[in-house]
Protein backbone atom coordinates (compact mmCIF):
# COMPACT_ATOMS: atom_id res chain seq x y z
CA UNK A 1 0.00 0.00 0.00
CA UNK A 2 2.79 2.39 0.91
CA UNK A 3 4.52 1.83 -2.48
CA UNK A 4 1.23 2.54 -4.24
CA UNK A 5 0.86 5.87 -2.43
CA UNK A 6 4.45 6.82 -3.34
CA UNK A 7 3.83 5.90 -6.97
CA UNK A 8 0.62 7.90 -6.97
CA UNK A 9 2.44 10.91 -5.46
CA UNK A 10 5.20 10.67 -8.08
CA UNK A 11 2.63 10.40 -10.87
CA UNK A 12 0.67 13.39 -9.56
CA UNK A 13 3.86 15.44 -9.18
CA UNK A 14 4.88 14.62 -12.74
CA UNK A 15 1.41 15.43 -13.99
CA UNK A 16 1.43 18.76 -12.15
CA UNK A 17 4.90 19.53 -13.52
CA UNK A 18 3.83 18.77 -17.07
CA UNK A 19 0.75 20.90 -16.67
CA UNK A 20 2.81 23.78 -15.32
CA UNK A 21 4.91 23.77 -18.50
CA UNK A 22 1.96 24.11 -20.86
CA UNK A 23 1.99 27.60 -22.39
CA UNK A 24 -0.78 29.92 -21.29
CA UNK A 25 -2.94 31.63 -23.89
CA UNK A 26 -1.05 34.88 -23.22
CA UNK A 27 2.29 33.12 -23.78
CA UNK A 28 0.93 31.60 -26.99
CA UNK A 29 -0.11 35.09 -28.15
CA UNK A 30 3.39 36.40 -27.38
CA UNK A 31 5.03 33.56 -29.32
CA UNK A 32 2.64 34.10 -32.22
CA UNK A 33 3.38 37.86 -32.16
CA UNK A 34 7.13 37.19 -32.36
CA UNK A 35 6.66 34.73 -35.23
CA UNK A 36 4.52 37.31 -37.05
CA UNK A 37 7.38 39.80 -36.70
CA UNK A 38 9.65 37.40 -38.62
CA UNK A 39 7.09 37.27 -41.40
CA UNK A 40 6.91 41.08 -41.56
CA UNK A 41 10.72 41.29 -41.50
CA UNK A 42 10.98 38.79 -44.39
CA UNK A 43 8.64 40.85 -46.57
CA UNK A 44 10.48 44.07 -45.69
CA UNK A 45 13.86 42.41 -46.42
CA UNK A 46 12.74 41.23 -49.86
CA UNK A 47 11.28 44.68 -50.63
CA UNK A 48 14.46 46.39 -49.35
CA UNK A 49 12.25 48.39 -47.00
CA UNK A 50 14.82 49.42 -44.42
CA UNK A 51 12.28 50.99 -42.09
CA UNK A 52 10.34 47.71 -42.08
CA UNK A 53 13.53 45.67 -41.66
CA UNK A 54 14.60 47.70 -38.63
CA UNK A 55 11.11 47.68 -37.05
CA UNK A 56 11.95 44.45 -35.19
CA UNK A 57 15.12 45.76 -33.56
CA UNK A 58 15.63 47.63 -30.31
CA UNK A 59 17.41 50.98 -30.78
CA UNK A 60 20.31 49.57 -28.74
CA UNK A 61 20.49 46.17 -30.46
CA UNK A 62 23.83 44.37 -30.33
CA UNK A 63 24.22 42.21 -33.43
CA UNK A 64 26.79 39.69 -34.61
CA UNK A 65 26.49 39.39 -38.39
CA UNK A 66 28.21 37.21 -40.97
CA UNK A 67 30.26 40.08 -42.41
CA UNK A 68 32.74 42.40 -40.65
CA UNK A 69 32.93 44.14 -38.28
CA UNK A 70 32.89 41.77 -35.33
CA UNK A 71 29.72 43.36 -33.93
CA UNK A 72 27.19 46.07 -34.67
CA UNK A 73 26.30 48.36 -31.78
CA UNK A 74 22.89 49.97 -32.13
CA UNK A 75 20.18 50.08 -34.74
CA UNK A 76 21.89 52.80 -36.81
CA UNK A 77 25.03 50.69 -37.30
CA UNK A 78 22.96 47.59 -38.05
CA UNK A 79 20.84 49.47 -40.58
CA UNK A 80 24.02 50.55 -42.38
CA UNK A 81 25.05 46.90 -42.53
CA UNK A 82 21.69 45.93 -44.05
CA UNK A 83 21.98 48.73 -46.61
CA UNK A 84 25.52 47.68 -47.59
CA UNK A 85 24.57 43.98 -47.68
CA UNK A 86 21.49 44.43 -49.86
CA UNK A 87 23.42 46.91 -52.03
CA UNK A 88 25.64 44.01 -53.09
CA UNK A 89 22.69 42.40 -54.89
CA UNK A 90 20.95 43.22 -58.15
CA UNK A 91 17.41 42.16 -58.74
CA UNK A 92 15.37 40.34 -56.14
CA UNK A 93 16.82 38.85 -52.98
CA UNK A 94 14.70 36.04 -51.57
CA UNK A 95 14.78 34.71 -48.05
CA UNK A 96 12.97 31.71 -46.61
CA UNK A 97 12.67 30.91 -42.92
CA UNK A 98 11.23 27.39 -42.85
CA UNK A 99 10.80 27.20 -39.08
CA UNK A 100 11.29 29.61 -36.20
CA UNK A 101 11.51 28.11 -32.72
CA UNK A 102 10.46 30.58 -30.00
CA UNK A 103 10.60 30.19 -26.22
CA UNK A 104 9.14 32.98 -24.10
CA UNK A 105 8.82 33.72 -20.40
CA UNK A 106 7.56 37.03 -19.09
CA UNK A 107 9.15 39.97 -20.90
CA UNK A 108 11.96 37.98 -22.56
CA UNK A 109 12.12 35.40 -25.32
CA UNK A 110 14.63 33.76 -27.57
CA UNK A 111 14.21 32.44 -31.07
CA UNK A 112 16.36 30.43 -33.44
CA UNK A 113 16.26 28.81 -36.82
CA UNK A 114 17.71 28.70 -40.31
CA UNK A 115 17.39 31.22 -43.14
CA UNK A 116 17.77 30.37 -46.82
CA UNK A 117 19.08 33.34 -48.84
CA UNK A 118 19.03 33.49 -52.65
CA UNK A 119 19.94 36.25 -55.06
CA UNK A 120 22.46 37.51 -57.60
CA UNK A 121 25.27 39.89 -56.70
CA UNK A 122 25.97 43.04 -58.69
CA UNK A 123 28.94 41.16 -60.22
CA UNK A 124 26.58 38.43 -61.48
CA UNK A 125 27.43 35.71 -58.94
CA UNK A 126 24.50 33.56 -57.83
CA UNK A 127 24.12 33.29 -54.05
CA UNK A 128 22.27 30.33 -52.55
CA UNK A 129 23.17 29.84 -48.90
CA UNK A 130 21.84 28.91 -45.50
CA UNK A 131 22.45 30.97 -42.35
CA UNK A 132 21.84 30.19 -38.70
CA UNK A 133 20.21 32.78 -36.46
CA UNK A 134 19.57 33.21 -32.77
CA UNK A 135 17.68 36.25 -31.46
CA UNK A 136 17.12 37.54 -27.96
CA UNK A 137 13.79 39.39 -27.69
CA UNK A 138 12.52 41.74 -25.00
CA UNK A 139 9.05 43.24 -24.57
CA UNK A 140 9.46 47.02 -24.38
CA UNK A 141 6.44 49.27 -23.91
CA UNK A 142 4.21 46.37 -24.95
CA UNK A 143 6.18 45.64 -28.14
CA UNK A 144 8.56 42.75 -28.79
CA UNK A 145 11.97 43.89 -30.09
CA UNK A 146 15.25 42.09 -30.74
CA UNK A 147 17.92 43.11 -28.21
CA UNK A 148 20.57 40.73 -29.54
CA UNK A 149 20.97 38.94 -32.86
CA UNK A 150 23.59 36.37 -33.80
CA UNK A 151 23.95 35.19 -37.40
CA UNK A 152 26.48 32.57 -38.41
CA UNK A 153 27.62 30.12 -41.05
CA UNK A 154 29.64 26.98 -40.36
CA UNK A 155 33.36 27.01 -41.16
CA UNK A 156 35.61 24.24 -42.37
CA UNK A 157 38.34 24.04 -39.72
CA UNK A 158 40.79 22.53 -42.23
CA UNK A 159 40.54 25.35 -44.78
CA UNK A 160 39.39 28.02 -42.29
CA UNK A 161 36.78 29.11 -44.86
CA UNK A 162 33.04 29.55 -44.50
CA UNK A 163 30.91 26.65 -45.74
CA UNK A 164 28.19 28.33 -47.77
CA UNK A 165 27.29 25.14 -49.65
CA UNK A 166 25.63 23.28 -46.76
CA UNK A 167 21.92 22.57 -46.72
CA UNK A 168 19.67 21.21 -43.98
N, C-alpha and C positions, 0 to 999 in steps of 0.2 A: 504494500500500500504506500509506504513511504517513497519508494522509487517512482511510483506512478505520479505522486504529487510533485516530485522534483521534475519529472519529465513534463508534466503539465505546466509547471512554472516556467521551465526553459522554453517550451513551445509558445506560451503566452508572451514571454519577454521578446522572443524573436518576432512574433507577430506584431507586437507593439512597435518594435524597432523598424520593421519593414513599413508599417503604416506611417511612422514618423518621417520616413524618407520620401513619401509620395509628394510630388509637388502640389502646392496649393493652387487654386485658380488664379490668384494674383501672381504667383511665381510663373505660372504657365503664360500669363499675359506678358510678363516681363521678357521671358525667353522669346516669345513670338514677336515682341516689339524689336528686340535685338536682331532677330533673323530678318525681319522686314527692313531693317536698316542696311543689311548687306545687299538686299535686292535693290534698294534705292541707290546705294553706292555703285553697284554693278552698272546700272543704267546710266548714271552720271559719268562713270569712267569711260564707257563706250561712246558717250556723246561728247566727251572731253569738256564736260561741264564742271569746272574747277570749284565753283561754289557748292555744287551738289556733292562732289567728291569730298570736300572738306567738312561737310555738314555733320559727319559722324565723328569728328575728332574734337577733343578738348583743346582749348587754346594753348594749353601747356603740354600737349602730347610729347612723349619721348618715343621716337621711332627708330628701329633698326631695320634698314632696308637692305636690298641686295646689291646696291651700287654705293660707291663711296659718297660721302664720308662714313665714318664708323657709326655715327648716330645723328639724328635730326632732332634738335631741341626746339619745340614749339611748332604751332600750326603754320606760321609764315615760312619757316625753313622747309617744312614737309611739303607745303604747297609748291614751293620752288622746285623741289625734287620731282613732284608729279608733273609739273609743266615741262621740265627738262626731259623726263622719261618719255612722256607722250609725244614730245617734239621730235623724238628720234624715229617716229613711225609716220609713214604716209598711208593714206587710206584708213579703212576701219581697223580698230584694235578690238578684238573680242576677248571676253573673259568669262569663264564658266566656274562656278563654285558648286560642285556636285553635292556637297553636304557640309553643313556648319554644325559643329557640336557646341552647345552652350550650356554652361553650368552657372547658376545664379543663386546668390544668397544675400538678402537685404539689398544694400545699395551698391554691391559689387558683383561682377560677373566675369567669366573668362570664356573665350571662344577659340576654337581652332579648326583647321581644315586644310584642304588643298585648293589651289586656284590653277586653272588651265588658261594660259595666255597665248593668243595667236594674233599675228599681224605681220606686216612687212615693213622693214626699216626704210629710211629715206635712201639708203644705198642699195635697196632692192633685195636684201637678205630676208628670207622667210624666218619668222620666229614662231616656234611651237614648243612651249615649255611648261612645266609644272613647278609651282612654288608652294612652300609650306607657310602657313601663317598662324600666329597666336596673338590674340588681342586681349588686353585687360580693359574692361568696361567699368564705368562708374556712373551712377545716377546723380546728376547735378541739376538742381532746380526742376526736378521731375522729368528730365530728359537723359537718356542713356548716351554717353559719349565715350570714345576710346581714349584712355589715358596712356596706354602703352601698346605699341604694335611691334611685332617681330616677324620679319619675313626672312626666309632662307631658302637656299638650294643645297642639296648634298654636294660634297666635294670628293674627288678621288684622291685618297691620301698618297697614292703612288706618284701621280702626276701633279698633285696640288692644284688641280683645275676643277672648276665647277662642272657638275654633271647635269647638263640641261636636256639630256636625251632620255631621262628616266620617265616612266609612266606608272601610274598606280596599277 
